[in-house]
Amino acid sequence: MVTPPDQRQDRTAPAAGARPATGAAASLEAVRRRNLGALLRYVHIHGATSRAELTGRLGLNRSTIGALTAELVAAGLVTEAVPAHNHGAGRPSLVVRPCSERVFAYAYSVEVDHLRSARVGLGGIVLDRRDLPRPPGTPLPDALEPLAELARGLRGDAPDDALCVGTGVAVAGVLRQADGTLAASPRVTGAVLQARLGGDRAPLVGDVADLAALAEYVRGAAMNLRNVIYLYGDASIGGGIIADGRQITGRGCEVGHMVVNPNGQPCWCGSRGCWETEVGEHALLRHAGRDGVTGRDGMTGRDGMTGRDAVLAVIDAAVRGDPTARTAVRHVADWLGFGVANLVNIVNPEAVLFGGTLRSLYLADVAQVHGRLDGMVLPACRERVRLRTPTFGDDAPLMGAAELTFERLLQDPLEATTGDAPARPC
């Protein structure tokens, strides 16, 4: 289960080569490591922070903050310096910054239509990125070689003296076949990806929607919230749900297979009237008269076109006044609101985020979605929920893969940077 950082248990194993502590010494060592992780996590999420602010935010005294910072500086994880501009009286508080250029993670996102990759520095800074389109129908094993090509490019440009803390991969839960239908993705393990991507350590693997939710929870549109639903649309509909600060699935929540219309379209899963048959990209294209035919005005470009471009073409036509496209968007947006209303009544979140193609659909008819919530959601739930788009947009799964990878470092900075710490290329 992928659990958001502030709820994970701190690990307290001694650094490699250290003698195990016992009794009171073990308790003090555990506290010290926990405090090191808390300080590094704060700087990782919030960026450059003064010692004075760290003292207040972490509830530790100045001497403890100074000692912890010195350890992290010695480990090469942070730097500290006098602020460039200081207008106050007295000695300025030193500013602590994450070593973003030196400490990084590799992150990959394997989506239905895209392969994305990045080298992400501590602090969530994208240092390098490379993307490739993924042709519809490409089986997952065939997509791994282009992914390995992206990995080789990232590694070739990484500094020799940098510290790679690991690799994270977000994988879409379903694949589109050549005929436009969907098939369940084969199980993807870290060992399978390690064999193709190389490296000394198996990558950490998570679902696209789960990791996108994690990214937005840690440093995006859901930051400082405790209950969040992230909905991700491509060829199917997936979800990541955070309840009371804990991600409750860890394998992707198949919200797209919530039955909303028992007399509706058959779904590839074998059921009928699943939510994704009413709000997925095929539903929008079907209602717009563009499912399996060349689009009007040449906007879809080819027979049976699916994917983000086809969805955006319908939405663009609706904005420009095409009556069929406008009707299609309104119809699908209504079903989007219908499903969201059910989820809000169940989870009672503070926010619902729309990612992937659902972001464009939501923005195309915000009023229709809100109208469904106004009519269906319990008043107590409706009063607090906010509908939002992701801060990271299409990069949310990629950034979530990086956050998943950084977690080992943030739980115990000394263990992650001594002894068995992975050397480049990770």
C-alpha positions as CSV (number, residue, x, y, z in Angstrom):
1,M,0.0,0.0,0.0
2,V,1.3,3.4,-0.9
3,T,0.8,5.6,2.2
4,P,1.2,9.3,2.1
5,P,4.4,10.4,3.9
6,D,3.1,12.0,7.0
7,Q,1.3,8.7,8.0
8,R,4.1,6.3,7.4
9,Q,5.9,4.6,10.3
10,D,9.5,5.7,10.8
11,R,12.1,3.0,10.5
12,T,14.9,3.1,13.1
13,A,17.4,0.5,12.0
14,P,21.0,1.6,12.8
15,A,23.2,2.7,9.9
16,A,25.4,0.1,8.2
17,G,28.4,-0.7,10.4
18,A,26.9,0.8,13.5
19,R,26.6,-1.3,16.7
20,P,22.9,-1.9,17.6
21,A,21.9,0.3,20.5
22,T,19.9,-1.0,23.4
23,G,17.6,0.5,26.1
24,A,17.7,4.2,26.5
25,A,20.4,4.6,23.9
26,A,18.2,2.9,21.3
27,S,15.3,5.2,22.2
28,L,17.5,8.3,21.7
29,E,18.9,7.0,18.5
30,A,15.3,6.4,17.2
31,V,14.3,9.9,18.2
32,R,17.4,11.4,16.5
33,R,16.7,9.5,13.2
34,R,13.1,10.4,13.3
35,N,14.0,14.1,13.8
36,L,16.5,13.9,10.9
37,G,13.8,12.5,8.7
38,A,11.3,15.1,9.8
39,L,13.7,18.0,9.1
40,L,14.7,16.6,5.7
41,R,11.0,16.0,4.8
42,Y,10.1,19.5,5.6
43,V,12.9,21.0,3.4
44,H,12.1,18.5,0.7
45,I,8.4,19.6,0.6
46,H,8.8,23.3,1.3
47,G,12.1,24.1,-0.2
48,A,14.6,26.6,1.3
49,T,13.7,27.2,5.0
50,S,15.4,29.1,7.7
51,R,16.6,27.5,10.9
52,A,14.2,29.7,12.8
53,E,11.2,28.5,10.8
54,L,12.4,24.8,11.2
55,T,12.6,25.4,15.0
56,G,9.0,26.6,15.1
57,R,7.5,24.1,12.6
58,L,9.2,21.0,14.1
59,G,8.9,22.0,17.7
60,L,12.6,21.5,18.4
61,N,15.0,23.9,20.1
62,R,17.7,25.8,18.1
63,S,20.6,23.7,19.2
64,T,18.8,20.5,18.1
65,I,18.0,22.0,14.8
66,G,21.6,23.0,14.4
67,A,22.9,19.6,15.2
68,L,20.5,17.8,12.9
69,T,21.2,20.2,10.0
70,A,25.0,19.6,10.5
71,E,24.4,15.9,10.1
72,L,22.4,16.3,6.9
73,V,25.0,18.7,5.5
74,A,27.7,16.1,6.3
75,A,25.7,13.5,4.5
76,G,25.4,15.7,1.4
77,L,21.6,16.0,1.6
78,V,21.3,19.7,2.4
79,T,23.3,22.9,2.4
80,E,22.9,25.9,4.6
81,A,24.0,29.5,4.1
82,V,23.3,33.1,5.2
83,P,20.2,34.5,3.3
84,A,21.1,36.7,0.3
85,H,18.9,39.5,1.6
86,N,18.6,40.2,5.3
87,H,17.0,43.4,6.4
88,G,16.5,42.6,10.1
89,A,18.6,43.4,13.1
90,G,21.0,40.9,14.6
91,R,22.5,37.7,13.2
92,P,20.4,36.2,10.4
93,S,19.1,32.7,10.6
94,L,20.9,30.3,8.3
95,V,18.8,29.0,5.4
96,V,18.6,25.2,4.8
97,R,18.2,24.0,1.2
98,P,17.9,20.5,-0.3
99,C,20.8,19.4,-2.5
100,S,18.5,19.0,-5.5
101,E,21.4,18.7,-8.0
102,R,23.2,16.1,-6.1
103,V,20.5,13.9,-4.7
104,F,17.9,12.6,-7.1
105,A,15.5,9.8,-8.1
106,Y,14.6,8.4,-11.5
107,A,10.8,8.5,-12.3
108,Y,8.9,6.9,-15.1
109,S,5.3,6.9,-16.1
110,V,3.9,4.2,-18.5
111,E,0.6,5.5,-19.7
112,V,-1.8,4.3,-22.4
113,D,-0.6,7.0,-24.9
114,H,2.6,8.2,-23.4
115,L,5.9,7.2,-21.9
116,R,7.3,9.9,-19.6
117,S,10.6,9.9,-17.7
118,A,12.5,12.4,-15.5
119,R,15.4,12.7,-13.2
120,V,13.9,14.5,-10.2
121,G,16.0,16.1,-7.5
122,L,15.4,16.2,-3.8
123,G,12.8,19.0,-3.3
124,G,10.8,17.9,-6.3
125,I,12.9,19.7,-8.8
126,V,12.8,18.2,-12.3
127,L,16.5,18.2,-13.5
128,D,16.0,16.4,-16.8
129,R,13.1,14.8,-18.6
130,R,12.4,12.9,-21.8
131,D,9.1,11.7,-23.2
132,L,7.9,9.5,-26.0
133,P,4.5,8.8,-27.5
134,R,3.2,5.3,-27.1
135,P,1.2,4.1,-30.1
136,P,-2.3,2.8,-29.3
137,G,-2.3,-1.0,-29.0
138,T,1.4,-1.3,-28.0
139,P,1.6,-4.3,-25.7
140,L,3.3,-3.5,-22.4
141,P,6.4,-5.7,-23.0
142,D,7.0,-3.8,-26.3
143,A,6.8,-0.5,-24.5
144,L,9.6,-1.4,-22.2
145,E,12.4,-1.0,-24.8
146,P,11.5,2.6,-25.6
147,L,11.3,3.1,-21.8
148,A,14.8,1.7,-21.5
149,E,16.0,4.1,-24.2
150,L,14.7,7.0,-22.1
151,A,16.4,5.5,-19.1
152,R,19.8,5.3,-20.9
153,G,19.5,9.0,-21.9
154,L,18.7,10.1,-18.3
155,R,21.6,8.1,-16.9
156,G,24.1,9.3,-19.5
157,D,23.5,12.9,-18.5
158,A,23.5,12.4,-14.7
159,P,26.5,13.8,-12.8
160,D,29.0,11.1,-11.7
161,D,29.2,12.3,-8.2
162,A,25.4,12.5,-7.7
163,L,23.5,10.2,-5.4
164,C,20.6,8.2,-6.9
165,V,18.2,7.1,-4.2
166,G,16.1,4.8,-6.4
167,T,13.7,4.5,-9.2
168,G,9.9,4.7,-9.2
169,V,7.5,3.7,-12.0
170,A,3.9,4.6,-12.4
171,V,2.0,2.1,-14.6
172,A,-1.5,2.5,-16.1
173,G,-3.8,-0.3,-15.1
174,V,-5.1,-1.1,-18.5
175,L,-3.9,-1.2,-22.1
176,R,-5.6,-0.3,-25.3
177,Q,-5.4,-3.0,-28.0
178,A,-5.0,-2.3,-31.7
179,D,-8.7,-2.5,-32.3
180,G,-9.4,0.2,-29.7
181,T,-10.7,-2.2,-27.0
182,L,-9.1,-2.6,-23.6
183,A,-7.3,-5.5,-22.0
184,A,-6.1,-5.9,-18.4
185,S,-2.4,-5.1,-18.1
186,P,-0.2,-8.0,-17.2
187,R,1.3,-7.8,-13.7
188,V,4.3,-5.5,-13.7
189,T,6.9,-6.1,-11.0
190,G,10.0,-4.3,-10.0
191,A,12.0,-7.3,-11.1
192,V,10.6,-7.2,-14.7
193,L,11.3,-3.5,-15.0
194,Q,14.8,-3.9,-13.5
195,A,15.6,-6.5,-16.1
196,R,14.8,-4.0,-18.9
197,L,15.9,-0.7,-17.3
198,G,19.0,-2.1,-15.6
199,G,20.4,-1.0,-12.3
200,D,21.3,-2.6,-9.0
201,R,17.9,-2.3,-7.3
202,A,14.4,-3.2,-8.5
203,P,12.2,-0.1,-9.1
204,L,9.3,0.7,-6.9
205,V,6.1,0.3,-9.0
206,G,2.7,1.9,-8.4
207,D,-0.6,2.6,-10.2
208,V,-0.8,5.8,-12.2
209,A,-3.8,7.1,-10.3
210,D,-2.4,6.2,-6.9
211,L,0.9,7.9,-7.6
212,A,-0.8,11.0,-9.1
213,A,-2.8,11.2,-5.9
214,L,0.3,10.9,-3.9
215,A,2.0,13.8,-5.8
216,E,-0.9,16.1,-5.4
217,Y,-1.3,15.2,-1.7
218,V,2.4,15.8,-0.9
219,R,3.0,19.1,-2.8
220,G,0.1,19.8,-5.1
221,A,-3.6,20.7,-5.2
222,A,-4.4,18.4,-2.3
223,M,-1.6,19.6,0.0
224,N,-2.7,20.1,3.6
225,L,-5.9,18.1,3.0
226,R,-6.7,14.8,4.7
227,N,-9.4,13.3,2.4
228,V,-9.0,13.4,-1.3
229,I,-10.2,11.6,-4.4
230,Y,-8.0,11.7,-7.5
231,L,-9.7,10.6,-10.7
232,Y,-7.6,9.7,-13.7
233,G,-9.0,9.2,-17.2
234,D,-7.5,7.7,-20.3
235,A,-8.8,4.7,-22.1
236,S,-10.4,3.7,-18.7
237,I,-11.1,5.5,-15.4
238,G,-9.0,4.9,-12.4
239,G,-8.8,6.5,-9.0
240,G,-6.6,7.2,-6.0
241,I,-8.3,7.7,-2.7
242,I,-6.7,9.2,0.4
243,A,-8.8,8.9,3.6
244,D,-7.7,10.5,6.8
245,G,-4.2,10.9,5.4
246,R,-3.8,7.3,4.3
247,Q,-4.0,6.1,0.7
248,I,-6.5,3.3,1.0
249,T,-5.8,1.2,-2.1
250,G,-2.2,1.1,-3.2
251,R,-3.1,-0.7,-6.4
252,G,-5.3,1.8,-8.1
253,C,-9.0,2.0,-7.3
254,E,-11.1,0.7,-10.2
255,V,-13.8,3.4,-9.8
256,G,-14.5,3.1,-13.6
257,H,-16.2,-0.2,-12.9
258,M,-18.7,1.2,-10.5
259,V,-22.0,0.4,-12.2
260,V,-24.0,3.5,-12.7
261,N,-26.4,2.5,-15.6
262,P,-27.5,-1.2,-15.4
263,N,-29.2,-0.8,-18.8
264,G,-26.2,0.9,-20.4
265,Q,-23.4,-0.2,-22.7
266,P,-21.5,-3.5,-22.2
267,C,-18.1,-3.0,-20.6
268,W,-14.9,-4.9,-21.5
269,C,-14.8,-6.2,-17.9
270,G,-18.0,-8.3,-18.6
271,S,-20.4,-6.1,-16.8
272,R,-22.8,-3.5,-18.2
273,G,-23.2,0.2,-17.5
274,C,-19.9,0.7,-15.8
275,W,-19.0,4.3,-15.1
276,E,-16.3,4.3,-17.7
277,T,-18.8,3.3,-20.4
278,E,-20.5,6.6,-19.7
279,V,-17.6,8.9,-19.2
280,G,-14.6,7.3,-20.9
281,E,-13.1,8.5,-24.1
282,H,-15.0,6.0,-26.2
283,A,-18.3,7.2,-24.7
284,L,-17.5,10.8,-25.7
285,L,-16.5,9.8,-29.2
286,R,-19.6,7.6,-29.6
287,H,-22.0,10.4,-28.6
288,A,-20.1,12.9,-30.8
289,G,-20.4,10.5,-33.8
290,R,-16.6,10.1,-34.0
291,D,-16.3,6.5,-32.8
292,G,-14.7,4.6,-35.6
293,V,-15.2,7.2,-38.3
294,T,-13.2,10.0,-39.7
295,G,-13.8,13.2,-37.7
296,R,-15.5,16.2,-39.2
297,D,-13.3,19.0,-40.4
298,G,-10.4,16.5,-40.3
299,M,-9.9,17.1,-36.6
300,T,-9.7,13.4,-35.6
301,G,-7.3,12.7,-38.4
302,R,-7.9,9.0,-39.0
303,D,-10.5,6.3,-38.7
304,G,-11.2,5.0,-35.2
305,M,-8.8,7.5,-33.6
306,T,-8.8,7.2,-29.8
307,G,-6.8,8.8,-27.1
308,R,-6.3,12.3,-25.7
309,D,-6.1,14.0,-29.2
310,A,-9.5,12.6,-30.1
311,V,-11.1,13.7,-26.8
312,L,-9.6,17.2,-27.1
313,A,-10.9,17.4,-30.7
314,V,-14.4,16.8,-29.6
315,I,-14.1,19.4,-26.8
316,D,-12.6,21.9,-29.1
317,A,-15.5,21.4,-31.5
318,A,-18.0,21.9,-28.7
319,V,-16.3,25.2,-27.7
320,R,-16.5,26.3,-31.3
321,G,-20.2,25.7,-31.4
322,D,-20.6,22.3,-33.0
323,P,-24.1,21.2,-31.7
324,T,-23.3,17.5,-31.8
325,A,-20.1,17.9,-29.9
326,R,-21.7,20.2,-27.4
327,T,-24.5,17.7,-26.7
328,A,-21.9,14.9,-26.4
329,V,-19.8,16.9,-23.9
330,R,-22.9,17.8,-21.8
331,H,-24.1,14.3,-21.8
332,V,-20.8,12.8,-20.7
333,A,-20.1,15.6,-18.2
334,D,-23.5,14.8,-16.6
335,W,-22.5,11.2,-16.1
336,L,-19.1,12.4,-14.8
337,G,-21.0,14.4,-12.1
338,F,-23.3,11.4,-11.4
339,G,-20.3,9.2,-10.5
340,V,-18.5,11.8,-8.6
341,A,-21.6,12.5,-6.5
342,N,-21.8,8.8,-5.5
343,L,-18.1,8.8,-4.6
344,V,-18.4,12.0,-2.6
345,N,-21.3,10.5,-0.6
346,I,-19.2,7.5,0.2
347,V,-15.8,9.0,1.0
348,N,-16.9,12.5,2.1
349,P,-13.6,14.1,0.7
350,E,-12.4,17.6,1.0
351,A,-11.4,17.7,-2.7
352,V,-11.9,15.7,-5.9
353,L,-9.2,16.2,-8.5
354,F,-9.7,15.4,-12.2
355,G,-6.6,14.2,-14.1
356,G,-5.8,12.8,-17.5
357,T,-8.6,13.4,-20.1
358,L,-11.1,13.9,-17.2
359,R,-9.4,17.2,-16.5
360,S,-10.4,18.5,-20.0
361,L,-13.9,17.1,-19.8
362,Y,-14.5,18.7,-16.4
363,L,-13.3,22.1,-17.5
364,A,-15.4,21.8,-20.7
365,D,-18.6,21.7,-18.7
366,V,-18.0,22.6,-15.0
367,A,-21.6,23.7,-14.5
368,Q,-23.0,20.3,-15.6
369,V,-20.8,18.4,-13.1
370,H,-21.6,20.8,-10.3
371,G,-25.3,20.5,-11.1
372,R,-25.2,16.8,-10.5
373,L,-23.4,17.3,-7.1
374,D,-25.9,19.9,-6.1
375,G,-28.8,17.5,-6.7
376,M,-27.3,14.3,-5.4
377,V,-24.7,14.9,-2.7
378,L,-25.7,15.0,1.0
379,P,-25.6,18.6,2.3
380,A,-23.0,17.8,4.9
381,C,-20.7,16.4,2.2
382,R,-21.5,19.0,-0.4
383,E,-20.6,21.9,1.9
384,R,-17.0,21.0,2.2
385,V,-16.0,19.3,-1.0
386,R,-14.1,21.3,-3.7
387,L,-13.6,20.2,-7.3
388,R,-10.1,20.9,-8.6
389,T,-7.6,20.2,-11.4
390,P,-4.1,18.8,-10.6
391,T,-1.2,21.2,-9.9
392,F,1.1,18.9,-11.9
393,G,-1.3,18.2,-14.8
394,D,-0.1,15.3,-16.9
395,D,3.1,15.1,-14.8
396,A,1.3,14.1,-11.6
397,P,2.0,10.3,-12.0
398,L,5.6,11.0,-12.8
399,M,6.0,13.2,-9.8
400,G,4.2,10.6,-7.7
401,A,6.7,8.0,-8.8
402,A,9.5,10.3,-7.6
403,E,7.9,10.8,-4.2
404,L,7.4,7.1,-3.8
405,T,11.1,6.7,-4.4
406,F,12.2,9.5,-2.0
407,E,10.3,8.0,0.8
408,R,13.0,5.6,2.0
409,L,15.4,8.5,2.2
410,L,12.9,10.7,4.1
411,Q,12.1,8.0,6.6
412,D,15.7,7.4,7.6
413,P,18.3,9.7,5.8
414,L,21.3,8.1,7.3
415,E,20.4,4.5,6.4
416,A,19.6,5.6,2.8
417,T,22.9,7.3,2.3
418,T,25.3,4.9,4.0
419,G,26.3,1.3,3.7
420,D,24.0,-0.2,1.0
421,A,23.1,3.1,-0.7
422,P,22.8,2.6,-4.4
423,A,25.5,4.1,-6.6
424,R,24.8,5.6,-9.9
425,P,23.1,4.5,-12.2
426,C,20.8,3.3,-9.4
